[in-house]
Amino acid sequence: MLAFIPQVPLPLTTESDFAKVSGMKPPWARQISVISAIVFFVSAIFPLAAANVTNTSMFPNWWGAADVTIAFVLAALTLVVLGIGQSLITKQIEELTYRAYRVLIHGIFILLVVFVFYGSHIVWGQCLSGLAWRSWLLLYVLPAWLAVYSKES
């Protein structure tokens, strides 16, 4: 029944629509991927620093606001990268992502070693949730990020 309804092309409304239709990414896409990687590493500083401090009142008043603001910017940049890169993922990108996952999963083992040897010196309650969601975000967006960062397309 629905096969008789004519297909009307919709106007391009987002950058991901542009990528799907043209098979290309916007000229500024690679810069967004680099900026998002930098913001990711800056964002990771906050839970790593908090892990080593038992008295968080020694942090400046702006520390918490900066952490949340940078995390919000990171989430927004991630959505942009996903919007552009999701349709650009190729078999080559999938294979590269698989190899990257095989290396990145060693981070779990490294965290276990740190826990065994230095666990009593780390304030896990102040860093674990921040490290966990950032790690998840890295692994989730990696294929799209690699597609956006690549020089192809």
N, C-alpha and C positions, 0 to 999 in steps of 0.2 A: 504494500500500500504506500509506504513512504518512498519507494523507488520512483514514483511519478512526480515527486516534488522537485522542481528545478533547483539546482545548486547555484546560489548567488554568492560570488566572492565577496568577502567582507573587506573593508579597508584595513590597511596595516595600522595597528594601534600601539604595538609595543615593539621593543627591540627584538624580542624572541620571535615575533611574527616576521620581522624583517629577515632574521637569520633563516627561518624555515622556508620562506618563499624564495629568497635570493641565494641561499646556500652560503652566504657570506656573513661575516660578523662586522659590527660597526668599527670604524677606524680607531676608536678610542678604547676598544675592548681590552686590548693587551695591557694598556696602562691601568685599567681598573683591576685586572688580575694582579698586577704588581703591587698596587696600592693595597689591595685586600690582603696580600701576603704580609706586607709590612705591618698593617693594622693587626693582623692575627698575632704576630710575634710581640708587638707592643702590648696587646691585650693579655698575652700569656704571662707577662711580667708581674701583673697584679697578684694572681694566686700564688706564684712562685715566691714572691716577696712576703706575702702573708703567711706562707708556710713556715717561715723562719722567725716569726715574731710571736712571742707569747702574750705581749701586752699591745694590743692594737691601738690603744689610745696614744701611742707615740707617733702614729702616722699623722700627717697633716690633715686638717679638716676636709680638704678638697679630694683626698685620696679615694674615698668611696664614690663620690660623684664622678670622678674621672674614670674609675673602673666601670661604672654602669654606662656612662656616656660612650666610652670606647667600645664596650661590648655591644651597645645598640648600633653604633656605626659599623662594627664588624658584621652584625646580623644583616643590616641593610645592604652592605656590599656583597655579602654572600647571596642574598636574593637576586641582586643584579647579575652576578656571575652565573648563578643557576639559570636565570631567565635567558641569558645569551648563550650559554654553553651547552645546555641540555640537548638541544637539537643538533649540535655540532660534534657529538661524541661518535667517534669512528671505532672500528675494530682495533686499529692501532692504539688509540687512546685507551680502550678497554684493557689491552695487553699491558700497556705501560702502567696503568693504574693497578693492575694485579701485581706486577713486580714491585710497585711502590708499597702496596699493602703488605707484601711479604717482608719488606724491610721495616715498615712502621709498626707492625705487630710486636716487634721486639721491644718496643717501648713499654708494653705491659710487663714483660719479664724484667726490664730495667727498674720499673717501679717496685716490683716485688723485692729485688735486691736492695734497693734503697730502703724499703720498709724494714727488711731484716736487719740491716746494718745501722741505719740512722733513724729508724721509726720513732724512737723515743725523743728525738730532737726536732721532729717535724710536727707542727700543729695541723693535723690532717683535717680537722673540722673547718679550718679556714681556707683550705686549698683544694680539697678533693672534688667538691662539686664544680668549681671553676675549671679545674684541669679536665674533669670528665666531659663537660659539655663542649669545651673547646676541642678536645680530642675527637669526640663524635662529629662535630661540625667539620673538622678537617677531613675526616674519612668520608663523610657524606658528600661533600662538595668537590672532592679531589678530581673525579672524572670531568666534571664540567669546568673546573678551574684549569686543568691541563688542556682541555679543548680550546678554552678562551686564550690561554697563554701561548699556545702553539702558533707558529707562523703560517700554518696552512689555513685555508679558507679565505 
